[in-house]
Amino acid sequence: CVLHPGSTPDPEVITELIAEHRVTTCFLSTSLFNVMVDEYPDALGAVREVMTGGEAVSPGHMARLLAAHPDVALVHCYGPVESMIYATTHRVTPEDLHGTTVPIGTALAHTTVHVLDERLRPVPAGEAGEVWIGGDGLAQGYLGRPDLTAERFVAAPSAPGERLYRTGDLARVLPSGA
């Protein structure tokens, strides 16, 4: 495991670390990923897998990386810190990059992801709903904020004893299940 020194990521340092330590997989926040694709695309071509997430991804940046380095496995990660940083992953293909959004994929092991309506009912495939996350990695709530905890962490209507986190994000289930 190679960690970037300091608290501010530097794309030049990342490029050096990838080469020096022969990094095979890296996780970059979306903004940092975009900078690396724009300014240091060959550095990312040296790894086998690039994982990115943390904010809405740019299909254009993803397409540029895959066009320049088709052998790199590009993984889109989605999830809030309340669910252990990310809850879903999706291996991105060029076909995923023709629209304005990229699939967020399917849930990690021991994680549940639901797309629900305002009454906490599953929405039909293809319809928009809010993303709710549950499972082993879910936080218990916000320290010293019972009001916010009660608003965002609720009992799962279909699974007694399970709690769900209300992300506030909108999604739709694709025919693939992603």
VMD Tcl script that builds the backbone (N, CA, C; Angstrom):
set m [mol new atoms 534]
animate dup $m
set s [atomselect $m all]
$s set {name element resname resid chain x y z} {
  {N N CYS 1 A 0.855 -1.174 0.000}
  {CA C CYS 1 A 0.000 0.000 0.000}
  {C C CYS 1 A 0.897 1.231 0.000}
  {N N VAL 2 A 0.683 2.100 -0.939}
  {CA C VAL 2 A 1.472 3.320 -1.052}
  {C C VAL 2 A 0.551 4.493 -0.749}
  {N N LEU 3 A 0.904 5.275 0.238}
  {CA C LEU 3 A 0.107 6.440 0.601}
  {C C LEU 3 A 0.823 7.702 0.172}
  {N N HIS 4 A 0.074 8.638 -0.312}
  {CA C HIS 4 A 0.616 9.939 -0.693}
  {C C HIS 4 A 1.029 10.674 0.582}
  {N N PRO 5 A 2.230 11.231 0.615}
  {CA C PRO 5 A 2.641 11.981 1.811}
  {C C PRO 5 A 1.896 13.306 1.917}
  {N N GLY 6 A 1.664 13.750 3.131}
  {CA C GLY 6 A 1.014 15.048 3.330}
  {C C GLY 6 A -0.485 14.967 3.167}
  {N N SER 7 A -1.113 16.122 3.278}
  {CA C SER 7 A -2.570 16.159 3.236}
  {C C SER 7 A -3.135 16.714 1.933}
  {N N THR 8 A -2.284 17.198 1.047}
  {CA C THR 8 A -2.749 17.747 -0.222}
  {C C THR 8 A -2.188 16.923 -1.371}
  {N N PRO 9 A -3.040 16.231 -2.128}
  {CA C PRO 9 A -2.531 15.413 -3.224}
  {C C PRO 9 A -1.863 16.252 -4.303}
  {N N ASP 10 A -0.755 15.761 -4.796}
  {CA C ASP 10 A 0.015 16.438 -5.844}
  {C C ASP 10 A 0.140 15.462 -7.014}
  {N N PRO 11 A -0.428 15.788 -8.172}
  {CA C PRO 11 A -0.382 14.872 -9.310}
  {C C PRO 11 A 1.044 14.467 -9.716}
  {N N GLU 12 A 1.996 15.367 -9.579}
  {CA C GLU 12 A 3.379 14.989 -9.902}
  {C C GLU 12 A 3.897 13.937 -8.941}
  {N N VAL 13 A 3.605 14.096 -7.663}
  {CA C VAL 13 A 4.023 13.117 -6.664}
  {C C VAL 13 A 3.327 11.788 -6.930}
  {N N ILE 14 A 2.055 11.815 -7.266}
  {CA C ILE 14 A 1.325 10.580 -7.578}
  {C C ILE 14 A 1.971 9.876 -8.759}
  {N N THR 15 A 2.330 10.624 -9.788}
  {CA C THR 15 A 3.001 10.055 -10.954}
  {C C THR 15 A 4.301 9.373 -10.545}
  {N N GLU 16 A 5.079 10.038 -9.694}
  {CA C GLU 16 A 6.349 9.464 -9.221}
  {C C GLU 16 A 6.114 8.213 -8.380}
  {N N LEU 17 A 5.120 8.253 -7.505}
  {CA C LEU 17 A 4.835 7.101 -6.642}
  {C C LEU 17 A 4.392 5.890 -7.458}
  {N N ILE 18 A 3.569 6.113 -8.466}
  {CA C ILE 18 A 3.109 5.017 -9.320}
  {C C ILE 18 A 4.300 4.337 -9.976}
  {N N ALA 19 A 5.214 5.132 -10.519}
  {CA C ALA 19 A 6.386 4.560 -11.198}
  {C C ALA 19 A 7.339 3.905 -10.201}
  {N N GLU 20 A 7.667 4.600 -9.141}
  {CA C GLU 20 A 8.653 4.106 -8.170}
  {C C GLU 20 A 8.224 2.801 -7.511}
  {N N HIS 21 A 6.943 2.708 -7.155}
  {CA C HIS 21 A 6.452 1.540 -6.419}
  {C C HIS 21 A 5.706 0.538 -7.297}
  {N N ARG 22 A 5.683 0.793 -8.594}
  {CA C ARG 22 A 4.985 -0.078 -9.548}
  {C C ARG 22 A 3.557 -0.368 -9.078}
  {N N VAL 23 A 2.851 0.705 -8.771}
  {CA C VAL 23 A 1.474 0.617 -8.287}
  {C C VAL 23 A 0.624 -0.084 -9.344}
  {N N THR 24 A -0.213 -1.008 -8.894}
  {CA C THR 24 A -1.080 -1.740 -9.821}
  {C C THR 24 A -2.532 -1.266 -9.771}
  {N N THR 25 A -2.966 -0.741 -8.621}
  {CA C THR 25 A -4.337 -0.251 -8.450}
  {C C THR 25 A -4.274 1.056 -7.688}
  {N N CYS 26 A -5.041 2.034 -8.130}
  {CA C CYS 26 A -5.089 3.284 -7.375}
  {C C CYS 26 A -6.522 3.781 -7.277}
  {N N PHE 27 A -6.806 4.447 -6.159}
  {CA C PHE 27 A -8.085 5.113 -5.977}
  {C C PHE 27 A -7.822 6.612 -5.968}
  {N N LEU 28 A -8.536 7.336 -6.812}
  {CA C LEU 28 A -8.413 8.790 -6.893}
  {C C LEU 28 A -9.807 9.395 -6.787}
  {N N SER 29 A -9.937 10.458 -6.002}
  {CA C SER 29 A -11.209 11.176 -5.997}
  {C C SER 29 A -11.502 11.632 -7.420}
  {N N THR 30 A -12.743 11.899 -7.714}
  {CA C THR 30 A -13.125 12.272 -9.073}
  {C C THR 30 A -12.368 13.502 -9.565}
  {N N SER 31 A -12.275 14.530 -8.748}
  {CA C SER 31 A -11.567 15.747 -9.176}
  {C C SER 31 A -10.103 15.462 -9.471}
  {N N LEU 32 A -9.464 14.665 -8.613}
  {CA C LEU 32 A -8.060 14.327 -8.825}
  {C C LEU 32 A -7.906 13.435 -10.054}
  {N N PHE 33 A -8.821 12.510 -10.250}
  {CA C PHE 33 A -8.818 11.672 -11.455}
  {C C PHE 33 A -8.863 12.549 -12.700}
  {N N ASN 34 A -9.756 13.546 -12.707}
  {CA C ASN 34 A -9.872 14.430 -13.872}
  {C C ASN 34 A -8.563 15.163 -14.150}
  {N N VAL 35 A -7.909 15.652 -13.113}
  {CA C VAL 35 A -6.620 16.346 -13.285}
  {C C VAL 35 A -5.580 15.379 -13.836}
  {N N MET 36 A -5.542 14.174 -13.302}
  {CA C MET 36 A -4.569 13.188 -13.784}
  {C C MET 36 A -4.813 12.851 -15.258}
  {N N VAL 37 A -6.064 12.693 -15.657}
  {CA C VAL 37 A -6.373 12.407 -17.065}
  {C C VAL 37 A -5.967 13.583 -17.940}
  {N N ASP 38 A -6.226 14.806 -17.479}
  {CA C ASP 38 A -5.893 15.999 -18.257}
  {C C ASP 38 A -4.392 16.240 -18.357}
  {N N GLU 39 A -3.675 16.058 -17.246}
  {CA C GLU 39 A -2.282 16.491 -17.196}
  {C C GLU 39 A -1.252 15.372 -17.132}
  {N N TYR 40 A -1.631 14.186 -16.659}
  {CA C TYR 40 A -0.690 13.079 -16.490}
  {C C TYR 40 A -1.305 11.752 -16.948}
  {N N PRO 41 A -1.865 11.698 -18.139}
  {CA C PRO 41 A -2.591 10.491 -18.546}
  {C C PRO 41 A -1.708 9.247 -18.639}
  {N N ASP 42 A -0.442 9.409 -18.942}
  {CA C ASP 42 A 0.420 8.239 -19.056}
  {C C ASP 42 A 0.672 7.580 -17.711}
  {N N ALA 43 A 0.631 8.342 -16.637}
  {CA C ALA 43 A 0.813 7.759 -15.302}
  {C C ALA 43 A -0.284 6.739 -15.027}
  {N N LEU 44 A -1.512 7.057 -15.398}
  {CA C LEU 44 A -2.619 6.135 -15.146}
  {C C LEU 44 A -2.565 4.926 -16.068}
  {N N GLY 45 A -1.924 5.074 -17.217}
  {CA C GLY 45 A -1.758 3.952 -18.132}
  {C C GLY 45 A -0.799 2.902 -17.605}
  {N N ALA 46 A -0.045 3.248 -16.572}
  {CA C ALA 46 A 0.929 2.316 -15.994}
  {C C ALA 46 A 0.319 1.385 -14.948}
  {N N VAL 47 A -0.920 1.628 -14.555}
  {CA C VAL 47 A -1.562 0.781 -13.545}
  {C C VAL 47 A -2.554 -0.173 -14.218}
  {N N ARG 48 A -2.913 -1.229 -13.509}
  {CA C ARG 48 A -3.894 -2.177 -14.064}
  {C C ARG 48 A -5.319 -1.719 -13.824}
  {N N GLU 49 A -5.542 -1.036 -12.658}
  {CA C GLU 49 A -6.898 -0.662 -12.279}
  {C C GLU 49 A -6.895 0.736 -11.667}
  {N N VAL 50 A -7.824 1.558 -12.136}
  {CA C VAL 50 A -8.034 2.892 -11.573}
  {C C VAL 50 A -9.456 2.937 -11.044}
  {N N MET 51 A -9.577 3.266 -9.770}
  {CA C MET 51 A -10.887 3.408 -9.139}
  {C C MET 51 A -11.104 4.891 -8.856}
  {N N THR 52 A -12.312 5.373 -9.125}
  {CA C THR 52 A -12.594 6.781 -8.882}
  {C C THR 52 A -14.029 6.960 -8.416}
  {N N GLY 53 A -14.250 7.997 -7.637}
  {CA C GLY 53 A -15.575 8.306 -7.126}
  {C C GLY 53 A -15.479 9.415 -6.102}
  {N N GLY 54 A -16.568 9.637 -5.411}
  {CA C GLY 54 A -16.607 10.668 -4.382}
  {C C GLY 54 A -17.429 11.875 -4.781}
  {N N GLU 55 A -17.695 11.995 -6.050}
  {CA C GLU 55 A -18.557 13.046 -6.596}
  {C C GLU 55 A -18.945 12.607 -7.994}
  {N N ALA 56 A -19.832 13.341 -8.635}
  {CA C ALA 56 A -20.277 12.961 -9.980}
  {C C ALA 56 A -19.075 12.866 -10.915}
  {N N VAL 57 A -19.013 11.751 -11.661}
  {CA C VAL 57 A -17.880 11.535 -12.560}
  {C C VAL 57 A -18.123 12.178 -13.912}
  {N N SER 58 A -17.033 12.414 -14.621}
  {CA C SER 58 A -17.077 12.991 -15.957}
  {C C SER 58 A -16.935 11.872 -16.986}
  {N N PRO 59 A -18.018 11.573 -17.734}
  {CA C PRO 59 A -17.893 10.551 -18.777}
  {C C PRO 59 A -16.795 10.890 -19.782}
  {N N GLY 60 A -16.595 12.182 -20.057}
  {CA C GLY 60 A -15.553 12.588 -21.007}
  {C C GLY 60 A -14.162 12.217 -20.534}
  {N N HIS 61 A -13.876 12.444 -19.253}
  {CA C HIS 61 A -12.562 12.074 -18.721}
  {C C HIS 61 A -12.386 10.557 -18.722}
  {N N MET 62 A -13.424 9.840 -18.363}
  {CA C MET 62 A -13.342 8.381 -18.373}
  {C C MET 62 A -13.106 7.867 -19.793}
  {N N ALA 63 A -13.815 8.454 -20.757}
  {CA C ALA 63 A -13.657 8.037 -22.154}
  {C C ALA 63 A -12.233 8.304 -22.639}
  {N N ARG 64 A -11.665 9.432 -22.259}
  {CA C ARG 64 A -10.287 9.746 -22.677}
  {C C ARG 64 A -9.291 8.744 -22.100}
  {N N LEU 65 A -9.480 8.368 -20.827}
  {CA C LEU 65 A -8.566 7.387 -20.242}
  {C C LEU 65 A -8.682 6.050 -20.964}
  {N N LEU 66 A -9.906 5.572 -21.177}
  {CA C LEU 66 A -10.085 4.275 -21.819}
  {C C LEU 66 A -9.625 4.283 -23.274}
  {N N ALA 67 A -9.769 5.409 -23.969}
  {CA C ALA 67 A -9.286 5.494 -25.355}
  {C C ALA 67 A -7.758 5.437 -25.399}
  {N N ALA 68 A -7.105 6.115 -24.459}
  {CA C ALA 68 A -5.638 6.149 -24.431}
  {C C ALA 68 A -5.049 4.859 -23.870}
  {N N HIS 69 A -5.769 4.222 -22.945}
  {CA C HIS 69 A -5.255 3.034 -22.255}
  {C C HIS 69 A -6.364 1.989 -22.114}
  {N N PRO 70 A -6.725 1.318 -23.207}
  {CA C PRO 70 A -7.863 0.393 -23.161}
  {C C PRO 70 A -7.675 -0.805 -22.236}
  {N N ASP 71 A -6.452 -1.104 -21.844}
  {CA C ASP 71 A -6.223 -2.248 -20.958}
  {C C ASP 71 A -6.393 -1.908 -19.483}
  {N N VAL 72 A -6.553 -0.640 -19.158}
  {CA C VAL 72 A -6.752 -0.241 -17.766}
  {C C VAL 72 A -8.189 -0.558 -17.364}
  {N N ALA 73 A -8.349 -1.237 -16.239}
  {CA C ALA 73 A -9.685 -1.480 -15.695}
  {C C ALA 73 A -10.102 -0.214 -14.948}
  {N N LEU 74 A -11.156 0.419 -15.404}
  {CA C LEU 74 A -11.647 1.654 -14.800}
  {C C LEU 74 A -12.903 1.329 -14.009}
  {N N VAL 75 A -12.894 1.659 -12.711}
  {CA C VAL 75 A -13.998 1.305 -11.823}
  {C C VAL 75 A -14.600 2.571 -11.224}
  {N N HIS 76 A -15.899 2.732 -11.413}
  {CA C HIS 76 A -16.635 3.848 -10.817}
  {C C HIS 76 A -17.152 3.385 -9.467}
  {N N CYS 77 A -16.813 4.118 -8.416}
  {CA C CYS 77 A -17.237 3.786 -7.056}
  {C C CYS 77 A -18.244 4.841 -6.592}
  {N N TYR 78 A -19.276 4.400 -5.895}
  {CA C TYR 78 A -20.291 5.325 -5.403}
  {C C TYR 78 A -20.599 5.024 -3.942}
  {N N GLY 79 A -20.796 6.049 -3.179}
  {CA C GLY 79 A -21.283 5.901 -1.818}
  {C C GLY 79 A -20.801 7.032 -0.940}
  {N N PRO 80 A -21.587 7.356 0.049}
  {CA C PRO 80 A -21.202 8.403 1.001}
  {C C PRO 80 A -20.316 7.831 2.111}
  {N N VAL 81 A -19.662 8.707 2.836}
  {CA C VAL 81 A -18.813 8.252 3.945}
  {C C VAL 81 A -19.628 7.521 4.997}
  {N N GLU 82 A -20.908 7.771 5.084}
  {CA C GLU 82 A -21.759 7.078 6.053}
  {C C GLU 82 A -21.847 5.581 5.779}
  {N N SER 83 A -21.410 5.166 4.599}
  {CA C SER 83 A -21.426 3.739 4.252}
  {C C SER 83 A -20.021 3.235 3.944}
  {N N MET 84 A -19.053 3.702 4.708}
  {CA C MET 84 A -17.660 3.255 4.564}
  {C C MET 84 A -17.058 3.661 3.217}
  {N N ILE 85 A -17.233 4.876 2.834}
  {CA C ILE 85 A -16.656 5.521 1.657}
  {C C ILE 85 A -17.399 5.179 0.373}
  {N N TYR 86 A -17.499 3.899 0.015}
  {CA C TYR 86 A -18.344 3.586 -1.133}
  {C C TYR 86 A -19.097 2.289 -0.913}
  {N N ALA 87 A -20.250 2.207 -1.580}
  {CA C ALA 87 A -21.169 1.088 -1.392}
  {C C ALA 87 A -21.378 0.279 -2.664}
  {N N THR 88 A -21.077 0.870 -3.823}
  {CA C THR 88 A -21.245 0.177 -5.095}
  {C C THR 88 A -20.009 0.374 -5.952}
  {N N THR 89 A -19.829 -0.540 -6.895}
  {CA C THR 89 A -18.772 -0.390 -7.894}
  {C C THR 89 A -19.305 -0.826 -9.249}
  {N N HIS 90 A -18.691 -0.261 -10.282}
  {CA C HIS 90 A -19.068 -0.612 -11.652}
  {C C HIS 90 A -17.822 -0.548 -12.526}
  {N N ARG 91 A -17.513 -1.633 -13.192}
  {CA C ARG 91 A -16.410 -1.649 -14.172}
  {C C ARG 91 A -16.903 -0.928 -15.417}
  {N N VAL 92 A -16.282 0.203 -15.718}
  {CA C VAL 92 A -16.725 1.085 -16.801}
  {C C VAL 92 A -16.237 0.557 -18.148}
  {N N THR 93 A -17.143 0.551 -19.118}
  {CA C THR 93 A -16.813 0.184 -20.497}
  {C C THR 93 A -17.054 1.401 -21.388}
  {N N PRO 94 A -16.480 1.419 -22.573}
  {CA C PRO 94 A -16.744 2.552 -23.479}
  {C C PRO 94 A -18.237 2.762 -23.748}
  {N N GLU 95 A -19.017 1.677 -23.736}
  {CA C GLU 95 A -20.454 1.794 -23.987}
  {C C GLU 95 A -21.170 2.565 -22.876}
  {N N ASP 96 A -20.598 2.589 -21.681}
  {CA C ASP 96 A -21.197 3.300 -20.549}
  {C C ASP 96 A -21.062 4.812 -20.670}
  {N N LEU 97 A -20.248 5.271 -21.619}
  {CA C LEU 97 A -19.828 6.672 -21.622}
  {C C LEU 97 A -20.472 7.517 -22.703}
  {N N HIS 98 A -21.593 7.077 -23.231}
  {CA C HIS 98 A -22.262 7.832 -24.290}
  {C C HIS 98 A -23.270 8.849 -23.761}
  {N N GLY 99 A -23.613 8.765 -22.494}
  {CA C GLY 99 A -24.592 9.680 -21.918}
  {C C GLY 99 A -23.938 10.704 -21.012}
  {N N THR 100 A -24.756 11.321 -20.190}
  {CA C THR 100 A -24.256 12.344 -19.268}
  {C C THR 100 A -23.938 11.776 -17.892}
  {N N THR 101 A -24.300 10.512 -17.657}
  {CA C THR 101 A -24.015 9.856 -16.386}
  {C C THR 101 A -23.359 8.506 -16.649}
  {N N VAL 102 A -22.762 7.948 -15.600}
  {CA C VAL 102 A -22.111 6.640 -15.679}
  {C C VAL 102 A -22.770 5.758 -14.622}
  {N N PRO 103 A -23.057 4.492 -14.939}
  {CA C PRO 103 A -23.666 3.620 -13.927}
  {C C PRO 103 A -22.826 3.560 -12.648}
  {N N ILE 104 A -23.524 3.475 -11.504}
  {CA C ILE 104 A -22.811 3.345 -10.228}
  {C C ILE 104 A -22.619 1.877 -9.872}
  {N N GLY 105 A -23.244 0.981 -10.585}
  {CA C GLY 105 A -22.992 -0.438 -10.407}
  {C C GLY 105 A -23.892 -1.117 -9.413}
  {N N THR 106 A -23.342 -2.146 -8.812}
  {CA C THR 106 A -24.078 -2.965 -7.864}
  {C C THR 106 A -23.398 -2.919 -6.498}
  {N N ALA 107 A -24.129 -3.340 -5.496}
  {CA C ALA 107 A -23.669 -3.247 -4.114}
  {C C ALA 107 A -22.488 -4.165 -3.829}
  {N N LEU 108 A -21.625 -3.693 -2.953}
  {CA C LEU 108 A -20.537 -4.513 -2.438}
  {C C LEU 108 A -21.102 -5.598 -1.526}
  {N N ALA 109 A -20.293 -6.581 -1.195}
  {CA C ALA 109 A -20.712 -7.645 -0.280}
  {C C ALA 109 A -21.134 -7.045 1.053}
  {N N HIS 110 A -22.161 -7.595 1.646}
  {CA C HIS 110 A -22.683 -7.187 2.956}
  {C C HIS 110 A -23.232 -5.752 2.948}
  {N N THR 111 A -23.601 -5.279 1.764}
  {CA C THR 111 A -24.173 -3.946 1.596}
  {C C THR 111 A -25.458 -4.085 0.806}
  {N N THR 112 A -26.459 -3.289 1.148}
  {CA C THR 112 A -27.687 -3.261 0.360}
  {C C THR 112 A -27.873 -1.857 -0.190}
  {N N VAL 113 A -28.344 -1.787 -1.414}
  {CA C VAL 113 A -28.630 -0.507 -2.054}
  {C C VAL 113 A -30.034 -0.602 -2.621}
  {N N HIS 114 A -30.850 0.370 -2.286}
  {CA C HIS 114 A -32.242 0.388 -2.711}
  {C C HIS 114 A -32.536 1.710 -3.418}
  {N N VAL 115 A -33.363 1.648 -4.444}
  {CA C VAL 115 A -33.871 2.855 -5.101}
  {C C VAL 115 A -35.353 2.901 -4.756}
  {N N LEU 116 A -35.713 3.888 -3.913}
  {CA C LEU 116 A -37.051 3.927 -3.323}
  {C C LEU 116 A -37.790 5.216 -3.656}
  {N N ASP 117 A -39.119 5.132 -3.587}
  {CA C ASP 117 A -39.942 6.327 -3.759}
  {C C ASP 117 A -40.092 7.045 -2.412}
  {N N GLU 118 A -40.917 8.078 -2.375}
  {CA C GLU 118 A -41.073 8.886 -1.152}
  {C C GLU 118 A -41.741 8.119 -0.010}
  {N N ARG 119 A -42.359 6.979 -0.313}
  {CA C ARG 119 A -42.981 6.150 0.729}
  {C C ARG 119 A -42.101 4.953 1.102}
  {N N LEU 120 A -40.848 5.005 0.665}
  {CA C LEU 120 A -39.865 3.940 0.910}
  {C C LEU 120 A -40.244 2.611 0.248}
  {N N ARG 121 A -40.867 2.713 -0.927}
  {CA C ARG 121 A -41.199 1.537 -1.719}
  {C C ARG 121 A -40.255 1.477 -2.914}
  {N N PRO 122 A -39.826 0.280 -3.321}
  {CA C PRO 122 A -38.959 0.175 -4.505}
  {C C PRO 122 A -39.642 0.762 -5.735}
  {N N VAL 123 A -38.902 1.506 -6.515}
  {CA C VAL 123 A -39.447 2.042 -7.759}
  {C C VAL 123 A -39.242 1.003 -8.860}
  {N N PRO 124 A -40.100 0.991 -9.862}
  {CA C PRO 124 A -39.911 0.065 -10.983}
  {C C PRO 124 A -38.608 0.358 -11.726}
  {N N ALA 125 A -38.024 -0.673 -12.311}
  {CA C ALA 125 A -36.799 -0.513 -13.092}
  {C C ALA 125 A -36.990 0.602 -14.113}
  {N N GLY 126 A -35.987 1.444 -14.228}
  {CA C GLY 126 A -36.016 2.539 -15.185}
  {C C GLY 126 A -36.573 3.840 -14.643}
  {N N GLU 127 A -37.302 3.783 -13.521}
  {CA C GLU 127 A -37.855 5.004 -12.928}
  {C C GLU 127 A -36.901 5.564 -11.874}
  {N N ALA 128 A -36.894 6.877 -11.749}
  {CA C ALA 128 A -36.016 7.528 -10.781}
  {C C ALA 128 A -36.563 7.410 -9.371}
  {N N GLY 129 A -35.648 7.234 -8.444}
  {CA C GLY 129 A -35.971 7.195 -7.030}
  {C C GLY 129 A -34.740 7.588 -6.236}
  {N N GLU 130 A -34.895 7.642 -4.927}
  {CA C GLU 130 A -33.781 8.030 -4.067}
  {C C GLU 130 A -32.978 6.797 -3.644}
  {N N VAL 131 A -31.667 6.956 -3.577}
  {CA C VAL 131 A -30.784 5.868 -3.177}
  {C C VAL 131 A -30.728 5.791 -1.652}
  {N N TRP 132 A -30.970 4.583 -1.137}
  {CA C TRP 132 A -30.886 4.284 0.294}
  {C C TRP 132 A -29.902 3.139 0.450}
  {N N ILE 133 A -29.036 3.213 1.461}
  {CA C ILE 133 A -27.983 2.218 1.643}
  {C C ILE 133 A -28.092 1.588 3.020}
  {N N GLY 134 A -27.870 0.277 3.084}
  {CA C GLY 134 A -27.857 -0.449 4.349}
  {C C GLY 134 A -26.727 -1.455 4.351}
  {N N GLY 135 A -26.607 -2.187 5.427}
  {CA C GLY 135 A -25.608 -3.245 5.500}
  {C C GLY 135 A -24.593 -3.054 6.599}
  {N N ASP 136 A -23.627 -3.968 6.617}
  {CA C ASP 136 A -22.648 -4.020 7.698}
  {C C ASP 136 A -21.800 -2.761 7.840}
  {N N GLY 137 A -21.479 -2.090 6.755}
  {CA C GLY 137 A -20.595 -0.921 6.820}
  {C C GLY 137 A -21.290 0.380 7.136}
  {N N LEU 138 A -22.593 0.347 7.383}
  {CA C LEU 138 A -23.340 1.581 7.615}
  {C C LEU 138 A -23.022 2.174 8.987}
  {N N ALA 139 A -22.814 3.461 9.033}
  {CA C ALA 139 A -22.577 4.160 10.300}
  {C C ALA 139 A -23.811 4.040 11.187}
  {N N GLN 140 A -23.626 4.260 12.472}
  {CA C GLN 140 A -24.735 4.200 13.430}
  {C C GLN 140 A -25.496 5.511 13.502}
  {N N GLY 141 A -24.912 6.580 13.000}
  {CA C GLY 141 A -25.546 7.887 13.054}
  {C C GLY 141 A -24.491 8.955 13.218}
  {N N TYR 142 A -24.940 10.147 13.566}
  {CA C TYR 142 A -24.048 11.291 13.732}
  {C C TYR 142 A -23.859 11.579 15.213}
  {N N LEU 143 A -22.624 11.627 15.653}
  {CA C LEU 143 A -22.294 11.861 17.045}
  {C C LEU 143 A -22.866 13.192 17.520}
  {N N GLY 144 A -23.637 13.149 18.576}
  {CA C GLY 144 A -24.202 14.367 19.151}
  {C C GLY 144 A -25.267 15.029 18.304}
  {N N ARG 145 A -25.780 14.355 17.277}
  {CA C ARG 145 A -26.800 14.930 16.392}
  {C C ARG 145 A -27.975 13.975 16.238}
  {N N PRO 146 A -28.737 13.742 17.301}
  {CA C PRO 146 A -29.860 12.798 17.190}
  {C C PRO 146 A -30.905 13.253 16.183}
  {N N ASP 147 A -31.064 14.555 16.013}
  {CA C ASP 147 A -32.035 15.063 15.043}
  {C C ASP 147 A -31.639 14.681 13.620}
  {N N LEU 148 A -30.391 14.875 13.277}
  {CA C LEU 148 A -29.911 14.542 11.940}
  {C C LEU 148 A -29.861 13.029 11.745}
  {N N THR 149 A -29.480 12.304 12.788}
  {CA C THR 149 A -29.474 10.842 12.723}
  {C C THR 149 A -30.878 10.329 12.432}
  {N N ALA 150 A -31.873 10.844 13.119}
  {CA C ALA 150 A -33.256 10.394 12.924}
  {C C ALA 150 A -33.754 10.704 11.517}
  {N N GLU 151 A -33.285 11.788 10.950}
  {CA C GLU 151 A -33.712 12.181 9.604}
  {C C GLU 151 A -33.081 11.303 8.526}
  {N N ARG 152 A -31.816 10.931 8.692}
  {CA C ARG 152 A -31.068 10.245 7.642}
  {C C ARG 152 A -30.953 8.733 7.808}
  {N N PHE 153 A -31.041 8.217 9.039}
  {CA C PHE 153 A -30.914 6.790 9.305}
  {C C PHE 153 A -32.271 6.288 9.794}
  {N N VAL 154 A -32.918 5.444 8.988}
  {CA C VAL 154 A -34.269 4.998 9.324}
  {C C VAL 154 A -34.362 3.482 9.292}
  {N N ALA 155 A -35.383 2.947 9.938}
  {CA C ALA 155 A -35.630 1.504 9.916}
  {C C ALA 155 A -36.013 1.088 8.503}
  {N N ALA 156 A -35.432 0.001 8.047}
  {CA C ALA 156 A -35.754 -0.525 6.719}
  {C C ALA 156 A -37.166 -1.104 6.733}
  {N N PRO 157 A -38.040 -0.667 5.825}
  {CA C PRO 157 A -39.419 -1.145 5.851}
  {C C PRO 157 A -39.560 -2.627 5.503}
  {N N SER 158 A -38.605 -3.177 4.757}
  {CA C SER 158 A -38.752 -4.566 4.312}
  {C C SER 158 A -37.822 -5.543 5.021}
  {N N ALA 159 A -37.016 -5.060 5.954}
  {CA C ALA 159 A -36.073 -5.944 6.650}
  {C C ALA 159 A -36.019 -5.565 8.128}
  {N N PRO 160 A -36.770 -6.253 8.972}
  {CA C PRO 160 A -36.785 -5.927 10.403}
  {C C PRO 160 A -35.377 -5.928 11.006}
  {N N GLY 161 A -35.086 -4.897 11.767}
  {CA C GLY 161 A -33.788 -4.770 12.416}
  {C C GLY 161 A -32.727 -4.096 11.571}
  {N N GLU 162 A -32.964 -3.940 10.275}
  {CA C GLU 162 A -31.993 -3.271 9.407}
  {C C GLU 162 A -32.281 -1.780 9.350}
  {N N ARG 163 A -31.224 -0.994 9.273}
  {CA C ARG 163 A -31.363 0.446 9.099}
  {C C ARG 163 A -30.863 0.833 7.719}
  {N N LEU 164 A -31.439 1.883 7.179}
  {CA C LEU 164 A -31.031 2.406 5.888}
  {C C LEU 164 A -30.597 3.850 6.053}
  {N N TYR 165 A -29.664 4.252 5.200}
  {CA C TYR 165 A -29.201 5.637 5.166}
  {C C TYR 165 A -29.776 6.307 3.934}
  {N N ARG 166 A -30.385 7.457 4.138}
  {CA C ARG 166 A -30.976 8.240 3.050}
  {C C ARG 166 A -29.889 9.126 2.446}
  {N N THR 167 A -29.478 8.815 1.203}
  {CA C THR 167 A -28.370 9.558 0.583}
  {C C THR 167 A -28.793 10.912 0.039}
  {N N GLY 168 A -30.045 11.026 -0.393}
  {CA C GLY 168 A -30.475 12.237 -1.070}
  {C C GLY 168 A -30.168 12.226 -2.563}
  {N N ASP 169 A -29.478 11.187 -3.028}
  {CA C ASP 169 A -29.126 11.065 -4.454}
  {C C ASP 169 A -30.230 10.338 -5.207}
  {N N LEU 170 A -30.407 10.708 -6.451}
  {CA C LEU 170 A -31.392 10.062 -7.305}
  {C C LEU 170 A -30.706 9.077 -8.256}
  {N N ALA 171 A -31.379 7.961 -8.519}
  {CA C ALA 171 A -30.849 6.945 -9.430}
  {C C ALA 171 A -32.017 6.193 -10.027}
  {N N ARG 172 A -31.695 5.320 -10.963}
  {CA C ARG 172 A -32.672 4.399 -11.530}
  {C C ARG 172 A -31.979 3.072 -11.740}
  {N N VAL 173 A -32.726 1.988 -11.616}
  {CA C VAL 173 A -32.172 0.662 -11.825}
  {C C VAL 173 A -32.208 0.359 -13.317}
  {N N LEU 174 A -31.055 -0.037 -13.849}
  {CA C LEU 174 A -30.946 -0.371 -15.258}
  {C C LEU 174 A -31.375 -1.817 -15.508}
  {N N PRO 175 A -31.666 -2.177 -16.745}
  {CA C PRO 175 A -32.052 -3.562 -17.042}
  {C C PRO 175 A -30.999 -4.575 -16.569}
  {N N SER 176 A -29.729 -4.171 -16.527}
  {CA C SER 176 A -28.642 -5.055 -16.083}
  {C C SER 176 A -28.665 -5.293 -14.575}
  {N N GLY 177 A -29.448 -4.500 -13.849}
  {CA C GLY 177 A -29.469 -4.566 -12.391}
  {C C GLY 177 A -28.570 -3.528 -11.750}
  {N N ALA 178 A -27.731 -2.882 -12.522}
  {CA C ALA 178 A -26.864 -1.806 -12.011}
  {C C ALA 178 A -27.710 -0.604 -11.633}
}
mol reanalyze $m
mol bondsrecalc $m
mol representation Tube
mol addrep $m
